Amino acid sequence: MFPSTSPETGRDPWADAAPDGPAGGPAPGPRPAPDDDTGSRRERGPRRFRKGGAPRRSEDEDVEPDEEPIEPVEVRRPLSLTIAGFAALLGVGLVLGAQTAGPGHRLPFALVVFAVQLFFVLAWTMAMRPPALLLVALTSVAVAAAADVAAVQTDVAGLAPLGFVALGGFLVGVVGQLVRRVDRVRVTDSLGTTLLIVVGVVAFATLITLSRIPAGTQAITVCLVATGVALTVARLTDAVLAWPRLAPQVPRGAAGVVVGAMAGTLTSALLGSYLVGFTPTSAAVIGLVAAATAVLADLAVGYAEAGRLMAGEPPTMWIARHMQGPLGGFALSAPAAYAMCVLFL
């Protein structure tokens, strides 16, 4: 008698199928990889992110190109020659004015210094454009006159009266801008500008104080000649070979800065062999400090001008912008000359 149920009942219908692997037959071959170039591309799921949150870059994505190099600013040779001529004339005027100074005869040299201070105020206020331009300019002119009078009339030649004049002028300029509601918003921006201009005009007055010290006139001659030669040679070198460029936005070269400082030092050493109270070594040391200070100040003015142009500020008066560098160089070399004369001689 046959059983009432079929023996196939309850069995897996796939049980008789050949299992995968070597026991049930040959293993299936590997699946062909999809061809990304010619075949159809499988639809991709969402991109996985790295731990830092940035998506993983696939191999077929293009790499972003680097930023284009900045084209260097063109060096205009006629402009460099003009600035070099202005630096030479400024140095000659100050040196000749220093030769007129003598015991009881400081007024002619004070007038020469005051004229240079007026040029300084004009160039720097027009180039830097403080919020209260007229107020800063008038305050700086008043500070220049007061500093010259203090340098001539004080009983003891020193820098203390000039320091008090500079501090008073700076406070007057700041308070004057705080009073005006329009300039009150930008008063923080004008603090640095006012301080630079006031300190610059007072720095020129140190030449008058230095002329009252023994051997001061000879020190003025050495320092001013070194400064004038350094600035002139640096600008002439830029007109011929402005290389290597220190920055693409600044039309100056490192060769001009180095050659100018070396030329000023050499000239001061030659003067030291002819001036009384100096040796070539002492004159070279003083001339090196003055020349290096002047060329670096002139270079810093170029960087500041390039920064203003890159910030989008409109260019100011042409002649004022290019007078700013030599005037700043002479202004910074004047207190350096005083310090070297007092400490070194």
C-alpha positions in Angstrom: 0.0 0.0 0.0 1.3 3.4 -0.9 1.6 6.2 1.7 -1.1 8.8 1.8 1.4 11.7 1.6 3.9 12.2 -1.0 7.6 12.0 0.1 8.2 15.3 -1.5 5.9 17.1 0.9 7.8 19.6 3.3 11.0 19.5 1.3 12.6 22.6 0.0 11.9 22.8 -3.7 15.5 24.0 -4.3 17.0 21.3 -2.3 17.8 19.2 -5.4 19.4 22.3 -7.0 23.2 22.1 -7.2 24.7 24.1 -4.3 27.3 26.7 -4.9 30.9 25.7 -4.4 33.0 22.8 -5.3 30.8 20.2 -3.5 27.8 20.9 -5.8 29.5 21.6 -9.0 31.7 24.2 -10.5 31.6 27.7 -8.9 30.0 30.4 -10.9 32.4 32.7 -12.7 33.2 36.2 -11.5 30.7 38.9 -12.6 32.0 41.2 -15.3 32.8 44.7 -14.1 30.7 47.5 -15.7 32.5 49.4 -18.3 32.5 53.1 -17.1 33.7 54.4 -20.5 31.6 52.6 -23.0 28.9 50.7 -21.1 26.0 52.0 -19.2 26.9 53.5 -15.8 25.1 52.3 -12.7 23.2 54.8 -10.8 25.3 55.9 -7.9 24.0 56.3 -4.4 24.6 59.2 -2.1 28.3 60.2 -1.7 29.9 59.3 1.5 31.5 62.0 3.6 34.7 61.9 5.4 35.1 62.4 9.1 35.9 66.0 8.6 32.7 66.5 6.6 34.2 67.0 3.2 33.0 64.6 0.4 35.4 62.1 -1.0 36.7 63.3 -4.4 36.1 60.8 -7.2 38.9 60.1 -9.6 37.0 61.4 -12.6 36.5 64.9 -11.1 38.7 67.6 -12.5 41.2 69.2 -10.1 40.6 72.9 -9.6 43.2 75.0 -11.3 45.6 77.1 -9.3 45.1 80.9 -9.0 46.6 82.9 -11.8 49.8 84.7 -10.9 49.6 88.4 -10.2 51.2 90.5 -12.9 53.8 92.8 -11.5 53.2 96.5 -11.6 55.2 98.3 -14.4 58.2 100.3 -13.3 58.0 103.7 -14.9 61.5 104.9 -15.5 60.7 108.6 -16.0 58.9 108.6 -12.6 61.9 106.9 -10.9 64.3 109.4 -12.3 62.0 112.3 -11.2 61.8 111.0 -7.7 65.6 110.5 -7.6 66.1 114.1 -8.7 63.7 115.3 -6.0 65.6 113.3 -3.3 68.9 114.8 -4.5 67.6 118.4 -4.4 66.1 117.8 -1.0 69.4 116.6 0.4 71.4 119.4 -1.1 69.0 122.0 0.3 69.1 120.6 3.8 72.9 120.2 3.7 73.4 123.8 2.5 71.0 125.1 5.1 72.9 123.2 7.8 76.1 125.0 6.8 74.4 128.4 7.5 73.8 127.4 11.1 76.1 128.8 13.7 76.1 130.1 17.3 73.4 132.7 17.5 72.4 132.2 13.8 69.9 129.3 13.8 67.1 131.2 12.1 68.2 130.6 8.4 68.5 126.9 9.0 65.1 126.9 10.9 63.5 128.5 7.8 64.9 125.8 5.5 63.7 123.1 7.9 60.2 124.7 8.1 59.9 124.8 4.3 60.7 121.0 4.2 58.1 120.5 7.0 55.5 122.2 4.9 56.3 119.9 2.0 56.0 116.9 4.4 52.6 118.0 5.7 51.3 118.6 2.1 52.5 115.2 0.8 51.5 113.0 3.7 48.0 114.5 4.3 47.2 114.4 0.6 48.5 110.8 0.3 47.0 109.3 3.4 43.7 111.3 3.4 42.8 111.4 7.1 39.1 112.0 7.9 39.6 115.7 9.0 42.2 116.5 6.4 42.2 120.3 6.9 42.2 120.0 10.7 45.2 117.6 10.7 47.1 119.7 8.2 46.6 123.0 10.1 47.5 121.2 13.4 50.7 119.7 11.9 51.8 123.1 10.5 51.3 124.6 14.0 53.2 121.8 15.5 56.1 122.3 13.0 56.3 126.0 13.8 56.2 125.3 17.6 58.9 122.6 17.3 61.2 124.8 15.4 60.8 127.7 17.9 61.4 125.3 20.8 64.5 123.9 19.1 65.9 127.4 18.6 64.9 129.1 21.8 65.4 126.5 24.5 68.4 127.1 26.8 69.6 123.5 26.7 69.6 121.6 23.5 67.5 118.5 24.0 64.6 116.4 22.7 62.3 116.9 25.7 60.7 120.2 24.4 60.1 118.6 21.1 58.4 115.6 22.7 56.0 117.8 24.6 55.2 119.7 21.4 54.5 116.4 19.6 52.3 115.1 22.3 50.3 118.4 22.5 49.8 118.5 18.8 48.6 114.9 18.7 46.1 115.5 21.4 44.8 118.6 19.7 44.3 116.7 16.4 42.5 113.8 18.1 40.2 116.1 20.1 39.4 118.2 17.1 38.2 115.1 15.2 36.1 113.9 18.2 34.2 117.2 18.3 33.1 116.8 14.7 30.3 114.3 14.4 31.2 113.4 10.8 34.7 112.4 11.7 33.9 110.8 15.0 33.1 107.5 13.3 36.5 107.2 11.6 38.5 108.6 14.5 40.2 105.3 15.1 41.4 105.2 11.5 42.9 108.7 11.8 44.9 108.1 15.0 47.7 106.5 13.1 47.7 109.1 10.3 47.7 112.0 12.7 50.5 110.5 14.8 52.7 109.8 11.8 52.4 113.3 10.4 52.9 115.0 13.8 55.9 112.9 14.6 57.3 113.4 11.1 57.3 117.2 11.3 58.8 117.1 14.8 61.5 114.7 13.6 62.8 117.4 11.2 63.1 119.8 14.1 65.8 117.5 15.6 68.2 118.7 12.9 68.0 122.2 14.5 68.6 120.8 17.9 71.5 118.7 16.5 73.1 121.9 15.1 73.5 123.3 18.6 75.6 120.3 19.8 79.4 120.3 19.3 80.2 118.4 16.1 76.5 118.5 15.3 76.8 120.3 12.0 79.4 117.8 10.8 77.1 115.0 11.8 74.2 116.6 10.0 76.4 116.9 6.9 77.4 113.2 7.0 74.0 111.9 7.7 72.1 114.0 5.2 74.6 113.4 2.4 74.4 109.6 3.1 70.6 109.8 3.1 70.4 111.9 -0.1 72.9 109.6 -1.9 71.1 106.5 -0.8 67.7 107.6 -1.9 68.9 108.9 -5.2 70.9 105.9 -6.1 68.1 103.5 -5.0 65.6 105.3 -7.3 68.2 105.4 -10.2 68.8 101.7 -9.8 65.1 101.0 -10.0 64.9 103.0 -13.2 67.6 100.8 -14.7 67.2 97.4 -13.0 64.2 96.9 -10.7 65.2 93.3 -9.8 64.5 91.2 -8.0 61.0 92.5 -7.3 60.1 92.6 -3.6 56.4 92.4 -4.3 54.4 92.4 -7.6 52.3 95.4 -6.5 55.3 97.5 -5.5 57.4 98.9 -8.4 60.7 98.6 -6.4 63.6 96.2 -6.6 65.9 94.7 -3.9 68.9 95.8 -5.9 68.0 99.5 -5.5 67.6 99.2 -1.8 70.9 97.4 -1.3 72.9 99.5 -3.7 71.5 102.7 -2.4 72.4 101.9 1.2 75.9 100.8 0.2 76.4 104.0 -1.9 75.3 106.2 1.0 77.7 104.4 3.4 80.6 104.7 1.0 80.0 108.4 0.5 79.8 109.1 4.3 83.1 107.2 4.8 84.7 109.4 2.2 83.4 112.5 3.9 84.7 111.3 7.3 88.3 111.5 6.0 87.9 115.2 5.4 85.7 116.4 8.2 87.2 117.4 11.6 86.3 115.1 14.4 85.4 112.2 12.2 87.3 109.2 10.9 86.2 107.1 7.9 85.1 104.3 10.3 82.9 106.5 12.5 81.5 108.4 9.5 80.7 105.1 7.8 78.9 103.7 10.8 76.7 106.9 11.1 76.1 107.0 7.4 75.1 103.4 7.3 72.4 103.9 10.0 71.1 107.0 8.2 71.2 105.5 4.7 69.6 102.2 5.7 66.9 104.0 7.7 66.1 106.2 4.8 65.8 103.6 2.1 63.7 101.3 4.3 61.3 104.2 5.1 61.0 105.0 1.4 60.3 101.3 0.7 57.7 101.2 3.4 55.9 104.1 1.8 55.7 102.2 -1.4 54.1 99.2 0.3 51.6 101.5 2.1 50.6 103.1 -1.2 50.2 99.6 -2.8 48.0 98.5 0.1 45.7 101.5 -0.3 45.3 100.9 -4.0 44.6 97.2 -3.4 42.0 98.2 -0.8 40.1 100.1 -3.4 40.9 103.6 -2.3 41.0 106.1 -5.1 44.5 107.5 -5.9 45.2 110.9 -4.6 47.3 113.8 -5.9 50.1 112.5 -8.1 52.9 114.7 -7.0 52.0 114.3 -3.3 52.1 110.5 -3.5 55.6 110.4 -5.1 57.0 113.1 -2.8 56.0 111.0 0.2 58.9 108.5 0.0 61.9 110.8 0.0 60.3 113.1 2.6 59.7 110.1 4.9 63.2 108.9 4.4 64.7 112.2 5.5 62.3 112.6 8.4 63.3 109.2 9.8 67.0 109.7 9.3 67.0 113.0 11.2 66.4 111.5 14.7 68.7 108.6 13.7 71.5 111.2 13.1 70.8 112.8 16.5 70.9 109.5 18.3 74.2 108.4 16.6 75.8 111.8 17.3 74.9 111.7 21.0 75.6 108.0 21.6 78.5 107.3 19.2 80.6 110.5 19.0 
